[in-house]
Amino acid sequence: MPAIGSDRLVDLHNDLTHYDTAVSKEIREFLRGNTINRRRLVVDHELEESLRLFKAESQAEIECRRDMLRYKRRIDDVVRELVRMVDERPPVRRASSVEQL
């Protein structure tokens, strides 16, 4: 993040960080074998659009925006792959109280 970044660029960076964190939490739950929140596993098209429409005023902002778009698209790839894996995973069978005895 360039020191000269506009408030809007900082907001976009914060939105990207939130997106990354939300996806990371779902990945952690998936790897632990827990059910995950499918509503959080969506590609954030609004963030993509906001990043593409951001009007950079300096070369540093252009590079920052480009890096954030590149990183966001990597997160999108992870989301798509995780959704694919969740769809292929057999449903988790919980032991009933009779089976536990």
N, C-alpha and C positions, 0 to 999 in steps of 0.2 A: 504494500500500500504506500504510494508516494506521500510524502509529507504535505504536498500541495493538493492532495485529493479533495475534491469537493464533498460537501455533505451528502449529496446523492450517491457518490461513489462509495462513501463509507457505509451508507445504508445498504447498498447492494452487496458490499462485502459482508456485512452482518447477516443479511438474508442468506447468502451462500454458506456462511458458517452454520447457521441454524439448519439449513437443508442437510449439510454434511453430518451434523451431530444427530439429527433425527434418523437418518439412514444408518449411521454407525450403531445406534442403540438397537435398531431392528436386527442388524447383522449379529450383534452380540447375543440377542435373545434366540435367534435362529441357531447359532452355533452351540448354544447351551441346550438345545432341544426343546425350547419353550415355544408356545404359539406366539405369532407376531401380529402386529396391527397392520393389516393389509391396506388400510386407508392411508397409512404413511408411506406405503411403497408405490408411489406414483412419481413420474417424471414431472418436475416443476416447470411447466411450459411458461408460466407467467414470469418466473425469474429469468428464463432464457430470453424472452421477449424484452424484458427490462434491460438486460445487459446489452442486447443487440441495439436497442434504441438509445442507449446512453450517449450523449453528445460530449465526447472528450474535448478538452480545451488545450491539452498539452500532450507532448509525446509520451511523457510518463503516464498520464491517464490512459492513453491509447494502449500502451503496453500492459498496464494493470488490468484494463477491461479485457484485453485479449487473453491474459493469463487466467482471469476469473472464468471466462467463457470456456477455455480449455479444461480447467479443473471441474467446472460444473458438468461438462459433457462426460468426463470420466466418472463422476458420481452417477450420472444417468445410466451409464453402462453397467455399473454395479447394481443399480436398482433393477434394471431389466434382467440381469443374470439372477439376482436373488428371487425375483418373481418367478422366473423359470424354475429355479430349484424348489421353491415352495410348492409350485403346482405339481412337480414331479414327486415330492415327498409324500409317502403314504400317511394317512391321517394318524395322529397320535392316539393310541388306545390307552385310556386311563383304566387302571385296575379298579374294579368295583370293590365295595366293602366286603363282599363275600369272598372274593379272590384274595384279599389281603389277609384274611384269617387263616 
